[in-house]
Amino acid sequence: MDRPTSISQIKKACANIASELMKIHPAVGSLGDKPAQDDIIKAIYQLTKELETIKKKVAAVERQEDTPEM
């Protein structure tokens, strides 16, 4: 797999994961278990932070690719 294809695949996977995480959040309120809800919200937050880290790293690699060689 070449670099542009890898970047594209990672970006697409990140978008899919983010979409799925957005489906979890509204369902948490219906659990009726405050401690579990709090833990799940914290976990969603951590997952979101890690996902953003991946997206930033891929964006940095993509910018390097767009920079012409000196």
GIRABEL-V836431 format. One record per residue. SS is DSSP state (hx for helix, st for strand, lp for the rest). PHI is phi in whole degrees, 0 to 359 (999 if undefined). BURIAL is 1 if it has 9 or more other ideal C-beta (glycine too) atoms within 8 Angstrom, else 0. Layout:
# GIRABEL-V836431
ss:SS phi:PHI burial:BURIAL
ss:SS phi:PHI burial:BURIAL
This chain:
# GIRABEL-V836431
ss:lp phi:999 burial:0
ss:lp phi:273 burial:0
ss:hx phi:299 burial:0
ss:hx phi:300 burial:0
ss:hx phi:293 burial:0
ss:hx phi:298 burial:1
ss:hx phi:300 burial:1
ss:hx phi:299 burial:0
ss:hx phi:296 burial:1
ss:hx phi:294 burial:1
ss:hx phi:298 burial:1
ss:hx phi:294 burial:0
ss:hx phi:297 burial:0
ss:hx phi:298 burial:1
ss:hx phi:297 burial:0
ss:hx phi:295 burial:0
ss:hx phi:297 burial:1
ss:hx phi:300 burial:1
ss:hx phi:298 burial:0
ss:hx phi:292 burial:0
ss:hx phi:298 burial:1
ss:hx phi:295 burial:0
ss:hx phi:281 burial:0
ss:hx phi:287 burial:1
ss:hx phi:308 burial:1
ss:hx phi:292 burial:0
ss:hx phi:283 burial:0
ss:hx phi:298 burial:1
ss:lp phi:298 burial:0
ss:lp phi:272 burial:0
ss:lp phi:290 burial:1
ss:lp phi:72 burial:0
ss:lp phi:225 burial:0
ss:hx phi:304 burial:0
ss:hx phi:298 burial:0
ss:hx phi:295 burial:0
ss:hx phi:299 burial:1
ss:hx phi:299 burial:0
ss:hx phi:295 burial:0
ss:hx phi:293 burial:1
ss:hx phi:298 burial:1
ss:hx phi:298 burial:0
ss:hx phi:295 burial:0
ss:hx phi:299 burial:1
ss:hx phi:299 burial:0
ss:hx phi:297 burial:0
ss:hx phi:299 burial:1
ss:hx phi:297 burial:1
ss:hx phi:299 burial:0
ss:hx phi:294 burial:0
ss:hx phi:297 burial:1
ss:hx phi:295 burial:0
ss:hx phi:298 burial:0
ss:hx phi:300 burial:1
ss:hx phi:299 burial:1
ss:hx phi:293 burial:0
ss:hx phi:295 burial:0
ss:hx phi:294 burial:1
ss:hx phi:297 burial:0
ss:hx phi:295 burial:0
ss:hx phi:297 burial:1
ss:hx phi:297 burial:1
ss:hx phi:296 burial:0
ss:hx phi:299 burial:0
ss:hx phi:294 burial:1
ss:hx phi:280 burial:0
ss:lp phi:279 burial:0
ss:lp phi:291 burial:0
ss:lp phi:290 burial:0
ss:lp phi:271 burial:0
